[in-house]
């Protein structure tokens, strides 16, 4: 029987590292929870603060900040160290939580959510960096499975937890809840997380590159939401798209020409890191897009209540949670991961096509749950492998930047999934006046087109993934592996 990651002999060093890893996972859980716990309190927030037309910005502001800041804080962890960057991220998140809870108008709440999201950008990426520092590469898949579990639990607990807090206490409780949990994590990290000077790199912070990245990521997310009709913005979706393209071009030129770029060129051009990022973006887009709109399908087409629809989505979440633990066992037998990613991505692509057939031909509750559970299982298998492959390819000196890039792609995938799936949901009548009425609306099979297209992209990327094994990295003098 393969030993698990917590099966080492007891000792002070082992206990301290366990506390550090658990505290890091707790910070990630808080950041993930905050993406979903606010939704049930939105109606109360709008009634209390007014300007209800600005409510979509409560979610968009948080997502904008997470997307833009993740790679910046990941790179910063390589420059100034893990400990100060993690404390900065946690401090921003908790400060934003306090400001959000104390908000007296909608604009203050939106600003607080941006601050909170800036901290969350680090909390989502830096725990992977801490794991890479503390855990041997052959055992990181197990910890990455715990991360996937944290995300799944946060997705599961967020909506009902937010509803209970808003109904029985006050909407501000969805922000106050972060303080005791975040405070406990802060104390544990302060007492037990020691900085390793070998993880720092002697280079300056590229503020120009950081600014270009913030503009590019922000304009991209806004363009997606405006095109999908999720938010109103003074600039058209076309104008935002042009701005995003120009900013991305400027960022690429900066990374290619700067003496000390924000994200090292070796990270941006490494095939393993690049293709793993694409795969993660596709999986996250499929997961988040379906998770958000499946409950609407269950309510509008199958006539389930809100609570029943919530429980019906557990098939997909359960599949993700169970699947996340498979790579640890597989990689304990063989350190080569490409075959696993190819099989898992192809199986998930087939499951998404099966879901389209179910929507079109057998739209029953049981059939939908089986198809989405199969999709979730495949996505769950892939999540940890992308993290482990990226950390292995980056090496210790660039792992922060690489994981930050991966977290950025995760957030970008979620934005793309929500925007594109939302557009289809509107077109087939899952939202709007027909959302709560079971009846003969248009077939829901197009809802599966987004995950099918994304998983096709993931499968193609995995076919091109270099066939390497954990612990196999080229020497620094050889340049970036598989540069493209």
C-alpha positions as CSV (number, residue, x, y, z in Angstrom):
1,X,0.0,0.0,0.0
2,X,1.4,3.4,-1.0
3,X,2.2,5.7,1.9
4,X,0.2,8.9,1.9
5,X,1.6,12.4,2.3
6,X,0.8,12.5,6.0
7,X,2.3,9.1,6.9
8,X,5.9,10.2,7.7
9,X,7.3,9.5,11.1
10,X,6.2,12.1,13.7
11,X,8.6,14.9,14.6
12,X,8.8,18.6,15.2
13,X,9.9,19.4,11.6
14,X,7.2,17.2,10.1
15,X,4.5,18.7,12.4
16,X,5.6,22.2,11.4
17,X,5.5,21.5,7.7
18,X,2.1,19.9,8.1
19,X,0.8,23.0,9.8
20,X,2.3,25.2,7.1
21,X,0.7,23.1,4.3
22,X,-2.7,23.0,6.1
23,X,-2.6,26.8,6.6
24,X,-1.7,27.4,3.0
25,X,-4.6,25.1,1.9
26,X,-6.9,27.1,4.2
27,X,-5.9,30.4,2.5
28,X,-6.7,28.8,-0.8
29,X,-10.1,27.6,0.5
30,X,-11.0,31.1,1.6
31,X,-10.2,32.6,-1.8
32,X,-12.2,29.9,-3.6
33,X,-15.1,30.1,-1.1
34,X,-15.4,33.9,-1.7
35,X,-16.2,33.3,-5.4
36,X,-19.5,31.5,-4.5
37,X,-20.6,32.5,-1.0
38,X,-21.6,36.0,-2.0
39,X,-24.1,35.0,-4.7
40,X,-27.0,34.2,-2.3
41,X,-26.6,37.5,-0.5
42,X,-26.8,39.6,-3.7
43,X,-30.5,40.4,-3.3
44,X,-30.0,41.6,0.3
45,X,-27.0,43.7,-0.7
46,X,-28.9,45.4,-3.5
47,X,-31.8,46.1,-1.2
48,X,-29.6,47.5,1.5
49,X,-27.0,49.5,-0.5
50,X,-29.1,50.5,-3.5
51,X,-27.7,50.9,-7.1
52,X,-28.8,47.3,-7.8
53,X,-27.8,47.7,-11.4
54,X,-24.2,47.6,-10.2
55,X,-24.5,44.2,-8.5
56,X,-22.8,42.3,-11.3
57,X,-19.7,44.3,-10.6
58,X,-19.5,42.7,-7.1
59,X,-18.6,39.5,-8.8
60,X,-16.8,40.9,-11.8
61,X,-14.5,43.2,-9.7
62,X,-13.3,40.2,-7.6
63,X,-12.7,38.1,-10.7
64,X,-10.9,40.9,-12.5
65,X,-8.5,41.4,-9.6
66,X,-7.9,37.6,-9.2
67,X,-7.1,37.2,-12.9
68,X,-4.8,40.2,-13.2
69,X,-2.9,39.7,-10.0
70,X,-2.3,35.9,-9.9
71,X,0.8,35.9,-12.2
72,X,2.2,39.1,-10.6
73,X,2.2,37.7,-7.1
74,X,3.5,34.4,-8.3
75,X,6.5,36.1,-9.9
76,X,6.9,38.3,-6.8
77,X,7.3,35.1,-4.7
78,X,10.3,34.3,-6.8
79,X,11.8,37.7,-6.3
80,X,11.2,38.7,-2.6
81,X,10.3,35.3,-1.2
82,X,7.3,33.1,-0.4
83,X,6.7,34.3,3.1
84,X,6.3,38.1,2.5
85,X,4.3,37.6,-0.7
86,X,1.9,35.2,1.1
87,X,1.5,37.6,4.0
88,X,0.8,40.5,1.6
89,X,-1.8,38.4,-0.2
90,X,-3.5,37.3,3.0
91,X,-3.4,40.9,4.4
92,X,-5.0,42.3,1.2
93,X,-7.7,39.6,1.3
94,X,-8.6,40.2,5.0
95,X,-8.5,44.0,4.6
96,X,-10.8,43.7,1.6
97,X,-13.1,41.5,3.6
98,X,-13.4,44.1,6.4
99,X,-14.0,46.9,3.9
100,X,-16.6,44.9,2.2
101,X,-18.4,44.1,5.4
102,X,-18.4,47.8,6.4
103,X,-19.5,49.1,3.0
104,X,-22.1,51.7,3.1
105,X,-22.7,52.0,-0.6
106,X,-22.3,49.9,-3.7
107,X,-19.2,51.7,-5.0
108,X,-17.4,51.1,-1.7
109,X,-18.3,47.4,-1.8
110,X,-17.1,47.0,-5.4
111,X,-13.8,48.7,-4.5
112,X,-13.5,46.4,-1.5
113,X,-14.1,43.4,-3.6
114,X,-11.2,44.5,-6.0
115,X,-8.9,44.7,-3.0
116,X,-10.1,41.3,-1.8
117,X,-9.6,39.8,-5.2
118,X,-6.1,41.2,-5.4
119,X,-5.3,39.2,-2.3
120,X,-7.1,36.2,-3.5
121,X,-5.0,36.2,-6.6
122,X,-2.0,35.3,-4.4
123,X,-3.9,32.9,-2.2
124,X,-5.0,30.9,-5.2
125,X,-1.5,30.5,-6.6
126,X,1.0,30.7,-3.7
127,X,-0.2,27.5,-1.8
128,X,1.0,25.6,-4.9
129,X,4.4,27.3,-4.6
130,X,4.6,26.4,-0.9
131,X,3.7,22.8,-1.7
132,X,6.4,22.8,-4.4
133,X,9.0,23.9,-1.8
134,X,8.0,21.5,0.9
135,X,6.9,18.3,-0.9
136,X,9.0,16.1,-3.2
137,X,7.8,16.2,-6.8
138,X,6.7,12.5,-6.7
139,X,4.2,13.2,-3.9
140,X,2.8,16.6,-5.0
141,X,0.0,14.9,-6.9
142,X,-1.5,13.9,-3.6
143,X,-1.4,17.5,-2.3
144,X,-2.8,18.8,-5.6
145,X,-5.7,16.4,-5.0
146,X,-6.3,18.0,-1.7
147,X,-6.3,21.4,-3.5
148,X,-9.0,20.1,-5.9
149,X,-11.0,18.9,-2.9
150,X,-10.7,22.3,-1.3
151,X,-12.1,23.9,-4.5
152,X,-14.9,21.4,-4.7
153,X,-15.8,21.9,-1.0
154,X,-15.8,25.7,-1.5
155,X,-18.0,25.4,-4.5
156,X,-20.4,23.1,-2.6
157,X,-20.5,25.0,0.7
158,X,-20.5,28.5,-0.8
159,X,-24.1,29.0,-2.0
160,X,-25.9,27.3,1.0
161,X,-23.4,28.9,3.5
162,X,-24.0,32.3,2.0
163,X,-27.7,31.8,2.1
164,X,-27.7,30.8,5.7
165,X,-25.5,33.7,6.8
166,X,-27.5,36.3,4.8
167,X,-30.9,35.0,6.1
168,X,-30.1,34.4,9.7
169,X,-27.5,37.1,10.4
170,X,-26.7,39.8,7.8
171,X,-25.2,39.9,4.3
172,X,-22.0,41.3,5.8
173,X,-21.5,38.0,7.5
174,X,-20.3,36.5,4.2
175,X,-17.3,38.7,4.6
176,X,-16.8,38.7,8.4
177,X,-16.5,34.9,8.2
178,X,-13.1,35.3,6.6
179,X,-11.6,36.9,9.6
180,X,-11.4,34.0,12.1
181,X,-10.4,31.5,9.4
182,X,-7.9,33.8,7.8
183,X,-6.5,34.9,11.2
184,X,-5.9,31.3,12.2
185,X,-4.0,30.7,8.9
186,X,-2.0,33.9,9.4
187,X,-0.9,32.9,12.9
188,X,0.1,29.4,11.7
189,X,2.1,30.7,8.8
190,X,3.8,33.4,11.0
191,X,4.9,30.8,13.5
192,X,5.9,28.0,11.2
193,X,6.6,29.2,7.7
194,X,10.3,29.9,7.4
195,X,11.8,31.6,4.4
196,X,14.3,29.7,2.3
197,X,16.8,32.2,0.8
198,X,17.5,29.8,-2.1
199,X,14.0,30.5,-3.4
200,X,14.7,34.2,-4.1
201,X,16.1,35.5,-7.3
202,X,18.3,38.6,-7.5
203,X,16.3,40.7,-9.9
204,X,14.1,43.8,-9.9
205,X,10.4,43.9,-10.1
206,X,9.2,44.7,-13.6
207,X,6.5,47.3,-12.9
208,X,6.0,48.1,-16.6
209,X,5.3,44.4,-17.4
210,X,2.9,44.2,-14.4
211,X,1.0,47.3,-15.6
212,X,0.6,45.8,-19.1
213,X,-0.6,42.5,-17.6
214,X,-3.2,44.2,-15.4
215,X,-4.5,46.2,-18.4
216,X,-4.5,43.1,-20.7
217,X,-6.2,40.8,-18.2
218,X,-8.7,43.4,-17.1
219,X,-9.7,44.4,-20.6
220,X,-10.0,40.7,-21.6
221,X,-12.4,39.8,-18.7
222,X,-14.4,43.0,-19.3
223,X,-14.7,42.3,-23.0
224,X,-16.0,38.8,-22.4
225,X,-18.6,40.0,-19.9
226,X,-19.7,42.9,-22.1
227,X,-20.0,40.7,-25.2
228,X,-22.0,38.1,-23.1
229,X,-24.3,40.9,-21.7
230,X,-23.3,40.1,-18.1
231,X,-22.4,43.7,-17.2
232,X,-22.8,47.2,-18.6
233,X,-19.7,49.2,-19.3
234,X,-19.1,52.6,-21.0
235,X,-16.7,51.1,-23.5
236,X,-18.1,48.7,-26.1
237,X,-17.0,45.0,-26.2
238,X,-15.2,45.7,-29.5
239,X,-13.3,48.5,-28.0
240,X,-12.3,46.5,-25.0
241,X,-11.2,43.6,-27.2
242,X,-8.9,46.0,-29.2
243,X,-7.5,47.3,-26.0
244,X,-6.9,43.8,-24.7
245,X,-5.1,42.7,-27.9
246,X,-2.9,45.8,-27.8
247,X,-2.0,45.3,-24.2
248,X,-1.3,41.6,-24.7
249,X,1.0,42.6,-27.6
250,X,2.8,45.1,-25.4
251,X,3.2,42.6,-22.6
252,X,4.6,40.0,-25.0
253,X,7.1,42.5,-26.4
254,X,8.0,43.5,-22.9
255,X,8.6,39.9,-21.8
256,X,10.8,39.4,-24.9
257,X,12.9,42.5,-24.5
258,X,13.1,43.4,-20.8
259,X,16.4,42.5,-19.0
260,X,14.4,41.2,-16.0
261,X,10.8,40.5,-17.2
262,X,8.0,39.9,-14.8
263,X,7.4,36.4,-16.1
264,X,10.7,34.9,-17.3
265,X,10.8,34.0,-21.0
266,X,11.8,30.4,-20.1
267,X,8.4,30.1,-18.3
268,X,6.4,31.6,-21.2
269,X,8.1,29.4,-23.8
270,X,8.3,26.0,-22.0
271,X,6.1,23.6,-23.8
272,X,5.1,21.7,-20.7
273,X,4.1,24.8,-18.8
274,X,2.3,26.4,-21.8
275,X,0.3,23.3,-22.7
276,X,-0.5,22.5,-19.1
277,X,-1.8,26.0,-18.8
278,X,-4.0,25.6,-21.9
279,X,-5.3,22.3,-20.5
280,X,-6.1,23.8,-17.1
281,X,-7.9,26.8,-18.7
282,X,-10.1,24.3,-20.7
283,X,-10.9,22.2,-17.7
284,X,-11.8,25.2,-15.6
285,X,-13.9,26.7,-18.2
286,X,-15.8,23.5,-18.6
287,X,-16.2,23.0,-14.9
288,X,-17.3,26.6,-13.9
289,X,-19.6,27.1,-16.9
290,X,-21.5,23.9,-16.3
291,X,-21.5,24.2,-12.5
292,X,-23.1,27.7,-12.8
293,X,-25.8,26.8,-15.3
294,X,-26.7,23.2,-14.5
295,X,-28.9,24.2,-11.6
296,X,-30.9,26.5,-14.0
297,X,-31.3,23.6,-16.3
298,X,-32.6,21.3,-13.5
299,X,-35.0,24.0,-12.5
300,X,-36.3,25.2,-15.8
301,X,-36.4,21.9,-17.7
302,X,-36.8,19.2,-15.0
303,X,-38.9,21.2,-12.6
304,X,-36.6,20.8,-9.6
305,X,-36.6,23.2,-6.7
306,X,-33.6,25.4,-6.0
307,X,-32.4,23.0,-3.2
308,X,-33.0,19.9,-5.3
309,X,-31.1,21.5,-8.2
310,X,-28.2,22.2,-5.9
311,X,-28.0,18.6,-4.8
312,X,-28.2,17.4,-8.4
313,X,-25.0,19.2,-9.2
314,X,-23.1,17.0,-6.6
315,X,-22.6,14.4,-9.3
316,X,-20.1,16.6,-11.1
317,X,-18.5,17.9,-7.9
318,X,-18.2,14.4,-6.6
319,X,-16.6,13.2,-9.8
320,X,-14.0,16.0,-9.6
321,X,-13.2,15.2,-6.0
322,X,-12.9,11.4,-6.6
323,X,-10.9,11.8,-9.8
324,X,-8.4,14.1,-8.2
325,X,-7.0,11.3,-6.0
326,X,-6.3,8.9,-8.9
327,X,-3.0,10.7,-10.2
328,X,-1.3,10.2,-6.8
329,X,-1.7,6.4,-7.1
330,X,-0.9,6.3,-10.8
331,X,2.3,8.5,-10.5
332,X,3.4,6.4,-7.6
333,X,3.8,3.5,-10.0
334,X,5.1,5.5,-13.0
335,X,6.5,9.0,-13.1
336,X,5.4,9.6,-16.7
337,X,2.2,11.6,-16.8
338,X,1.6,12.3,-20.5
339,X,-0.3,9.0,-21.2
340,X,-2.6,9.8,-18.2
341,X,-3.4,13.3,-19.4
342,X,-4.1,12.1,-23.0
343,X,-6.5,9.3,-21.8
344,X,-8.2,11.5,-19.2
345,X,-8.7,14.5,-21.6
346,X,-10.1,12.1,-24.4
347,X,-12.4,10.4,-21.9
348,X,-13.7,13.8,-20.7
349,X,-14.2,14.9,-24.3
350,X,-16.3,11.8,-24.9
351,X,-18.3,12.5,-21.6
352,X,-19.1,16.1,-22.8
353,X,-20.4,14.7,-26.1
354,X,-22.4,12.1,-24.1
355,X,-23.9,15.0,-22.2
356,X,-24.9,16.7,-25.4
357,X,-26.7,13.4,-26.5
358,X,-28.4,13.2,-23.1
359,X,-29.7,16.7,-23.3
360,X,-31.0,16.0,-26.9
361,X,-32.3,12.5,-26.5
362,X,-32.7,11.4,-22.9
363,X,-33.1,14.5,-20.8
364,X,-33.7,12.7,-17.5
365,X,-32.2,13.6,-14.1
366,X,-30.3,10.3,-13.7
367,X,-28.8,10.4,-17.2
368,X,-27.6,14.0,-16.8
369,X,-26.0,13.2,-13.4
370,X,-24.2,10.2,-14.9
371,X,-22.8,12.3,-17.8
372,X,-21.8,15.2,-15.6
373,X,-20.2,12.9,-13.0
374,X,-18.1,11.3,-15.8
375,X,-17.0,14.7,-17.0
376,X,-16.2,15.7,-13.4
377,X,-14.1,12.6,-12.9
378,X,-12.0,13.3,-16.0
379,X,-11.5,16.9,-15.0
380,X,-10.6,15.9,-11.5
381,X,-7.9,13.6,-12.8
382,X,-6.4,16.3,-14.9
383,X,-6.3,19.1,-12.3
384,X,-3.4,17.7,-10.1
385,X,-1.3,16.6,-13.1
386,X,-1.2,20.1,-14.6
387,X,0.1,21.5,-11.4
388,X,2.7,18.8,-10.8
389,X,3.9,18.9,-14.5
390,X,4.2,22.7,-14.3
391,X,6.1,22.7,-11.0
392,X,8.4,19.9,-12.3
393,X,9.2,21.8,-15.5
394,X,9.7,25.2,-13.9
395,X,12.3,24.2,-11.3
396,X,12.7,25.8,-7.9
397,X,13.9,29.2,-9.0
398,X,10.9,29.9,-11.4
399,X,8.1,27.9,-9.8
400,X,6.4,31.0,-8.5
401,X,6.1,32.6,-11.9
402,X,5.0,29.3,-13.5
403,X,2.3,28.6,-10.9
404,X,1.2,32.3,-11.1
405,X,0.8,31.8,-14.9
406,X,-1.2,28.6,-14.3
407,X,-3.5,30.4,-11.8
408,X,-4.0,33.2,-14.3
409,X,-5.1,30.6,-16.9
410,X,-7.4,29.0,-14.4
411,X,-9.1,32.3,-13.8
412,X,-9.2,33.1,-17.5
413,X,-10.8,29.7,-18.2
414,X,-13.5,30.4,-15.6
415,X,-14.3,33.7,-17.2
416,X,-14.5,32.2,-20.7
417,X,-16.6,29.3,-19.5
418,X,-19.1,31.6,-17.7
419,X,-19.4,34.1,-20.5
420,X,-19.8,31.6,-23.4
421,X,-22.1,29.2,-21.5
422,X,-24.1,32.1,-20.3
423,X,-24.6,33.3,-23.8
424,X,-25.9,29.9,-24.8
425,X,-28.1,29.7,-21.7
426,X,-29.8,32.9,-22.7
427,X,-30.3,31.7,-26.3
428,X,-32.0,28.5,-25.2
429,X,-34.2,30.1,-22.5
430,X,-32.5,28.9,-19.3
431,X,-32.4,32.5,-18.0
432,X,-34.9,35.3,-17.9
433,X,-38.6,34.7,-17.6
434,X,-38.5,31.1,-18.6
435,X,-35.8,30.2,-16.1
436,X,-38.1,28.8,-13.4
437,X,-40.7,27.2,-15.6
438,X,-40.5,23.6,-16.8
439,X,-41.8,23.3,-20.3
440,X,-41.1,22.6,-24.0
441,X,-38.4,25.2,-24.5
442,X,-35.5,24.7,-27.0
443,X,-33.4,21.7,-26.6
444,X,-30.5,22.2,-24.1
445,X,-27.9,20.2,-26.1
446,X,-26.0,23.4,-27.1
447,X,-25.2,23.8,-23.4
448,X,-22.7,21.0,-23.8
449,X,-21.0,22.7,-26.8
450,X,-18.7,24.8,-24.6
451,X,-17.2,22.0,-22.5
452,X,-17.0,19.8,-25.7
453,X,-15.0,22.5,-27.5
454,X,-12.8,23.2,-24.5
455,X,-12.0,19.6,-23.9
456,X,-11.2,19.1,-27.6
457,X,-8.6,21.9,-27.2
458,X,-7.4,20.2,-24.0
459,X,-7.0,16.8,-25.8
460,X,-5.1,18.4,-28.7
461,X,-2.8,20.1,-26.2
462,X,-2.2,16.9,-24.3
463,X,-1.2,15.1,-27.5
464,X,1.5,17.7,-28.0
465,X,2.7,17.5,-24.3
466,X,6.4,16.4,-24.1
467,X,6.7,12.8,-22.8
468,X,8.7,13.4,-19.7
469,X,8.7,12.0,-16.2
470,X,8.7,13.7,-12.8
471,X,12.1,14.8,-11.7
472,X,13.3,15.1,-15.3
473,X,14.4,18.6,-16.1
474,X,17.0,19.9,-18.5
475,X,20.0,21.6,-17.0
476,X,19.9,25.4,-16.7
477,X,22.5,25.8,-19.4
478,X,20.4,23.9,-21.9
479,X,17.8,26.7,-22.1
480,X,14.0,26.3,-21.9
481,X,12.8,22.8,-22.6
482,X,10.8,22.6,-25.8
483,X,10.8,26.3,-26.4
484,X,8.2,27.4,-28.9
